[in-house]
Amino acid sequence: MDFGLTEQQIAIRTVARNFATREIVPKAQNIDETADFDWSLYRGMAALGFIGMTAPEEYGGSGTDLLTWSLVMEEVAKASSAMANSMTLAESMVQYISSQGTEAQKATYLPEMVRGERICAFALTEPDAGSDAASISTTAVRDGDCVVLSGQKMFISGAALADLFVIVATVDKSLGAKGIRSYIVERDTPGLQVAAKLDLLGVRGFGTAPVFLDNCRVPASSQLGGDGGFRDVMNALDGAARLGATTMAVGLAQAAMEASLRYAGERSQFGQPLSRFQAIQIMLADMSTEIEAARLLLYKAATRRDTGLPSTMESSHAKLFAADMCMRSVTNAMQIFGGYAYSKEYPVERFYRDAKIHQIWDGTSQIQRTIIARSLLRDGASS
Ligand SMILES: Cc1cc2nc3c(=O)[nH]c(=O)nc-3n(C[C@H](O)[C@H](O)[C@H](O)COP(=O)(O)OP(=O)(O)OC[C@H]3O[C@@H](n4cnc5c(N)ncnc54)[C@H](O)[C@@H]3O)c2cc1C
């Protein structure tokens, strides 16, 4: 596979890098400390066309491919995990609605989402259904022309800020994964309530909160996608959601390496910069090598998805490796910063807290291994 980037891709990445450096980096620490979302940055990203980039042009997007999107995402992720989280959510919901929504749903929701005016949260996880997501208990009961939703959702990114929710529910729990459906629900629908946002370890500042549904009545036409069950939901999430998490991990590790490189050149011990010590050089070399490997896995998975090739195993390869790599890289960065890593004076403390989530969300590292092993056992090991 040839990953030689085009001039246009390099130009878009430069715009993203400049915006991230000038606008996001100076605010990133404050977003983390206050855990308050920065709407002005979000609208700034939308004005540059970075929100919902893959949406078709008729709905305000630019029909960008996932590889180009990941270049922009990496720059944002280097600057702020919270802002990168908002960009990932927007893209995954835009892809879900673009690929499976009705014409009316696309026309109603996509343009406003792409303009950065409305955030759409995705509510799958429940208190008793995380990795085993197909075992959700939120019910969708048909009543005439309506569907009544009842249940509880947990850890919903952007819920405190969202105007729209894609709620995943079951029409019949005895059907298992086949009984799963998704519905687009407006925030002010009676029966939908967002709880106080959670005080998180990392990725702070994107309004993650539980959502309650108490006899929440929506038109049956709110259903997003057909009756394909959990497979349809997972197919939608294989793209921007899983690759977004992967890109966030790559960007965060890159930021940690760049900060470490600077610090190792500035800080002296035993009469010479840390960068002269081979033990430090080895950590930097390992970080650089692993980041590059993760980035190539990401580009491969994105390219396969962009060209319509099967990409589930490749997405899992990329997500698994990038998540574990990110954790190792920020740990190395912490080591290079020594005691100062513990101080909020430097951003590596935030990077360390932000890194862990990548081994947990969008399928934990254990679940990614399960997906990869299942593919291997079903299809064999040839690539
Ligand atoms: C900050 C944050 C934001 C999130 N945003 C969203 C969101 O926007 N929307 C949404 O729907 N969800 C969201 N989530 C939920 C997230 O996707 C889940 O936390 C994740 O899927 C894991 O589920 P769990 O927390 O219930 O852990 P569990 O499923 O209870 O897992 C606990 C441990 O057991 C392991 N385990 C479980 N099953 C197996 C198995 N079969 N084999 C081996 N090991 C196993 C897991 O790998 C993990 O180590 C978010 C979570 C966080 C923390």
Ligand as a Chemical Component Dictionary entry (heavy atoms), coordinates in Angstrom:
data_LIG
# 
_chem_comp.id                   LIG 
_chem_comp.type                 NON-POLYMER 
_chem_comp.pdbx_formal_charge   0 
_chem_comp.three_letter_code    LIG 
# 
loop_
_chem_comp_atom.comp_id 
_chem_comp_atom.atom_id 
_chem_comp_atom.alt_atom_id 
_chem_comp_atom.type_symbol 
_chem_comp_atom.charge 
_chem_comp_atom.model_Cartn_x 
_chem_comp_atom.model_Cartn_y 
_chem_comp_atom.model_Cartn_z 
_chem_comp_atom.pdbx_ordinal 
LIG C1  C1  C 0 -14.441 8.651   29.091 1  
LIG C2  C2  C 0 -15.354 7.625   28.504 2  
LIG C3  C3  C 0 -16.122 7.964   27.408 3  
LIG C4  C4  C 0 -16.984 7.023   26.842 4  
LIG N1  N1  N 0 -17.805 7.401   25.806 5  
LIG C5  C5  C 0 -18.791 6.555   25.409 6  
LIG C6  C6  C 0 -19.802 6.995   24.483 7  
LIG O1  O1  O 0 -19.775 8.129   23.985 8  
LIG N2  N2  N 0 -20.800 6.140   24.178 9  
LIG C7  C7  C 0 -20.885 4.877   24.685 10 
LIG O2  O2  O 0 -21.822 4.166   24.366 11 
LIG N3  N3  N 0 -19.943 4.427   25.555 12 
LIG C8  C8  C 0 -18.911 5.243   25.932 13 
LIG N4  N4  N 0 -17.967 4.813   26.841 14 
LIG C9  C9  C 0 -18.055 3.460   27.375 15 
LIG C10 C10 C 0 -16.901 2.561   26.935 16 
LIG O3  O3  O 0 -17.006 2.239   25.579 17 
LIG C11 C11 C 0 -16.920 1.355   27.870 18 
LIG O4  O4  O 0 -16.434 1.807   29.131 19 
LIG C12 C12 C 0 -16.102 0.202   27.363 20 
LIG O5  O5  O 0 -16.749 -0.382  26.255 21 
LIG C13 C13 C 0 -15.846 -0.874  28.421 22 
LIG O6  O6  O 0 -17.024 -1.232  29.072 23 
LIG P1  P1  P 0 -17.063 -1.274  30.708 24 
LIG O7  O7  O 0 -16.530 0.024   31.177 25 
LIG O8  O8  O 0 -18.435 -1.630  31.113 26 
LIG O9  O9  O 0 -16.050 -2.398  31.102 27 
LIG P2  P2  P 0 -16.303 -4.051  31.184 28 
LIG O10 O10 O 0 -16.986 -4.447  29.952 29 
LIG O11 O11 O 0 -17.016 -4.265  32.484 30 
LIG O12 O12 O 0 -14.867 -4.544  31.226 31 
LIG C14 C14 C 0 -14.054 -4.566  32.419 32 
LIG C15 C15 C 0 -12.779 -5.350  32.102 33 
LIG O13 O13 O 0 -13.093 -6.694  31.738 34 
LIG C16 C16 C 0 -12.555 -6.999  30.449 35 
LIG N5  N5  N 0 -13.440 -7.899  29.715 36 
LIG C17 C17 C 0 -14.777 -7.781  29.509 37 
LIG N6  N6  N 0 -15.229 -8.774  28.730 38 
LIG C18 C18 C 0 -14.151 -9.522  28.405 39 
LIG C19 C19 C 0 -13.955 -10.690 27.610 40 
LIG N7  N7  N 0 -14.963 -11.280 26.944 41 
LIG N8  N8  N 0 -12.694 -11.195 27.499 42 
LIG C20 C20 C 0 -11.668 -10.612 28.142 43 
LIG N9  N9  N 0 -11.782 -9.506  28.910 44 
LIG C21 C21 C 0 -13.011 -8.978  29.044 45 
LIG C22 C22 C 0 -12.423 -5.653  29.745 46 
LIG O14 O14 O 0 -11.452 -5.707  28.700 47 
LIG C23 C23 C 0 -12.011 -4.767  30.909 48 
LIG O15 O15 O 0 -10.622 -4.893  31.125 49 
LIG C24 C24 C 0 -17.060 5.723   27.389 50 
LIG C25 C25 C 0 -16.260 5.386   28.485 51 
LIG C26 C26 C 0 -15.424 6.311   29.056 52 
LIG C27 C27 C 0 -14.618 5.932   30.264 53 
# 
loop_
_chem_comp_bond.comp_id 
_chem_comp_bond.atom_id_1 
_chem_comp_bond.atom_id_2 
_chem_comp_bond.value_order 
_chem_comp_bond.pdbx_ordinal 
LIG C1  C2  SING 1  
LIG C2  C3  SING 2  
LIG C2  C26 DOUB 3  
LIG C3  C4  DOUB 4  
LIG C4  N1  SING 5  
LIG C4  C24 SING 6  
LIG N1  C5  DOUB 7  
LIG C5  C6  SING 8  
LIG C5  C8  SING 9  
LIG C6  O1  DOUB 10 
LIG C6  N2  SING 11 
LIG N2  C7  SING 12 
LIG C7  O2  DOUB 13 
LIG C7  N3  SING 14 
LIG N3  C8  DOUB 15 
LIG C8  N4  SING 16 
LIG N4  C9  SING 17 
LIG N4  C24 SING 18 
LIG C9  C10 SING 19 
LIG C10 O3  SING 20 
LIG C10 C11 SING 21 
LIG C11 O4  SING 22 
LIG C11 C12 SING 23 
LIG C12 O5  SING 24 
LIG C12 C13 SING 25 
LIG C13 O6  SING 26 
LIG O6  P1  SING 27 
LIG P1  O7  DOUB 28 
LIG P1  O8  SING 29 
LIG P1  O9  SING 30 
LIG O9  P2  SING 31 
LIG P2  O10 DOUB 32 
LIG P2  O11 SING 33 
LIG P2  O12 SING 34 
LIG O12 C14 SING 35 
LIG C14 C15 SING 36 
LIG C15 O13 SING 37 
LIG C15 C23 SING 38 
LIG O13 C16 SING 39 
LIG C16 N5  SING 40 
LIG C16 C22 SING 41 
LIG N5  C17 SING 42 
LIG N5  C21 SING 43 
LIG C17 N6  DOUB 44 
LIG N6  C18 SING 45 
LIG C18 C19 SING 46 
LIG C18 C21 DOUB 47 
LIG C19 N7  SING 48 
LIG C19 N8  DOUB 49 
LIG N8  C20 SING 50 
LIG C20 N9  DOUB 51 
LIG N9  C21 SING 52 
LIG C22 O14 SING 53 
LIG C22 C23 SING 54 
LIG C23 O15 SING 55 
LIG C24 C25 DOUB 56 
LIG C25 C26 SING 57 
LIG C26 C27 SING 58 
# 
